[in-house]
Amino acid sequence: MKRILTVLLAVMLLPVISAAAADDALVPVTFCLDWTPNTNHTGVYAAQALGYYKEAGLDVKIVQPPEDGATLMCAAGQAQFSVTAQDSMAGALDRDDPLGVTAVAAVLQHNTSGIISRKGDGITSPKGMEGKIYSTWESPIEMAMIRWCMEKEGADFDKVRLIPNSITDEPGALQAHQTDSIWVFYGWAAIGAELRNIECDYWDFASLGKELDYYTPVILGNNDFLKNSPETAKAFLEATAKGYRYAAEHPQEAAEMLIAGDNTRSLDDSRDLVYASQEWISAQYIADAADWGVIDPERWDAFYGWLYENNLTSHDLRGTGYSNDYLPKD
């Protein structure tokens, strides 16, 4: 009888042991976000929820960025992949010893950021910022972009009243007259304003010149990892591409996967915004590109050329910092 019980117990444990062995066989990959989970990240959460990473032999762990940022975490090898933006990445590359990271995929195909303001205040274009308050992060690239846009319209950037940007609710801050204008990403703040019936004006950077239609955000890979484990990197990006393609075609379902996968629970009280944002941004993942993730060398270089020509970098970064080599091939 004792022997029969032992055999039965062993048989019952087989599925558990097999599952554990299967999980142990998966290659661990750490993916660091640039911010709390939002609809820029949906494709990664969809790939996780739909089992695409496991099918690719990967055990992907999604983590929040440390205080010193996702780029440094990736460069240090604490994460194999992370999220940043091409403008933020310039600081990592503009060094005599550049940080060991490479942009391996574009999350969105175009720059979807711009300046939001209260409806009727006249800030429908850069010129309208003259004499108005702008909440700034005091970034040299940020300031130079706004100055350049204003000067194209014959406006004077020095007439803008600058205050520090500590705003977390952009539509609410405009409604409360805490500021007159703020740099936002349309797919979150502007969509959020529409949901709350807060009337706003908006102008975007990309429409003012191809130089400012840069990639934001992008997925970075650690250079040593890319060199030493190219097949794992390709497997990760193939599964991630499948996740973003799914999100592009199924925004409602993908939004639900994002909310469910968010272990920070920061999205629990913003479900309507997540659904609305996802509906809009799903069309931006691939847009006019051949497929998700593709980085256009000409557009990449146009922005980095603009930075160099405007003395915002000490090195000419054109032709550096990105690769399409790890993306899925037809």
Helices and strands as residue ranges (DSSP letters): H 2-25, E 27-32, G 39-41, H 42-49, H 52-55, E 58-63, H 70-75, E 81-84, H 86-93, E 101-106, E 113-118, G 126-129, E 133-136, H 140-152, G 157-159, E 161-164, H 170-175, E 181-185, I 186-190, H 191-195, E 200-204, G 206-208, G 210-212, E 218-222, H 223-228, H 230-249, H 251-261, H 271-281, H 297-309
